[in-house]
């Protein structure tokens, strides 16, 4: 039993991963907050289910979430409030958000070949302000 528990603890980062951050202004007001989580799909262990949540703060912003798909494929599950698209090696979803608006997007990431669990490739978050200033955040 102890060995099984130890194995589960050691494999947890591989089975479930998360990344999040938030940014506030000088007065402590929320500018934005985001979170990306991924877990193995219980119905298809070679596939990862990824959920991305973006909470907009006190100003109008456009956000684009970009997922590289060189060795894997992206299948959008839920993109409410956003528009999806594809470039050569990137799948993306974009939304124009009002102050205080939140979007939650979900997709499946699977390997193009084989049945080994898909490792997530690089992803990026682009945050565009009304004055066309853009912030790029690389996600692991």
N, C-alpha and C positions, 0 to 999 in steps of 0.2 A: 504494500500500500504506500509506503514511504517513497519507494522508487517511482511509482506512478505519479505521485504528487510532485516530486522533484522534476520529473520529465515534463509534466504539464506546465510548471513554472518556467522551465527553460525554453519551452516552445511557445509560450504566450506571446512574446514580441513578434515571432514569425507568423503566428496565426492571426493576430490582431495588431494593427498599428494605427496610430493617431498622430495628428499634428494640428495645433491650433495656436492662435495668437490674437491679440487685440491691440488697438492703437487708440489713445485718447489725446485730446488737445491739452494745452497748458492749464486750462481750468478744470480738467478732469472729465470733460464731456466726451462721450463715445464718438470716435470717428468711424471705426468699423471693427468687426470681430469676425473671425472665420474659424472653421474646424473641418478637417478632413479625416475620416476614419475609414479603415478597410478591414474586411474580415473574409475568411474563406467561405465560399458558398457551400452550405451543407448538402445541397442537392447536386453540386458539381464541384468537387474539391480542386479541380484545376483552375477554377475561376474565382476571382476576388470580387466582392461587392463593395463598392466605394460610395460613401455618402459625403457630400460637400455642402456645408451650410455657411452662408454669408449673411451677417446682420449689418445693415447699413446704419450709420450714425446720423449726424445732424445736418447733412448736406446731400444734394443730388449727386449720385455717382453712377458710372457704368462699370460693370465688372465682367471680366472674361476669365473663365477657368479653362486651361489648356492642358490636355493629357497627351503626352507622346505615345505613339503607337507604332514603333519600329518592329519590335518582336512580338507584340500583342495586338489584340483587337479590342475596341471599345463598343459596347452595346448600351445605348442610353435606356434607362428604365423609367426615370422621372425627371423631366426638365421643366416643370411648371414655372412660368414666369420668365423663361429664357428661350433663346433661339439657338439651335445647334448648327454646327457646320463641320466640314472636314477640309484639311489641307493635305499636302503630300504625306507627312508623317505625324500629323497632329489632329486630334478631334477636340472640338471646343464647344462651349456654351456661353452665351453672352446675354446680359440683361442690363437695362437702364433702371436704376432703383431710386425711388423717392426717399426722402429722409424717414428713417425708422423702418423701412421695408426689409423683409427677410426673404431669402430664397433658399430652398433645399433641393439639391440635385443628387440623383443616384444613377450609377452606371455599373455595368459588369465589365471586368477586364480579364481577358483570357489569352493564353498563349496562341500564337498563330499555328504552331505545330506542337505535337506531343501532348502528354497528359499530366506533366509535372505542374505543380502549383505555379501560377503566374506571379512573377515578381513585378511589382509596379515599376513602370518606367518614370522618368522625370515628368514633373508637372509644374505649371506656373499659374500664378494668379496675377492678372493685370487689373489695376484699380485706376480708373480715369476720373479726374475731377472736372467740374464744369469749365475751368479755365484751360482744359486740354493737358494739364499736367498728368503724367502717368507714373505709377509706382509698379514695379515688377517684383513679385515675391516668388522665389523658387521653392517648390515643395519637394520633400524627400520621398 
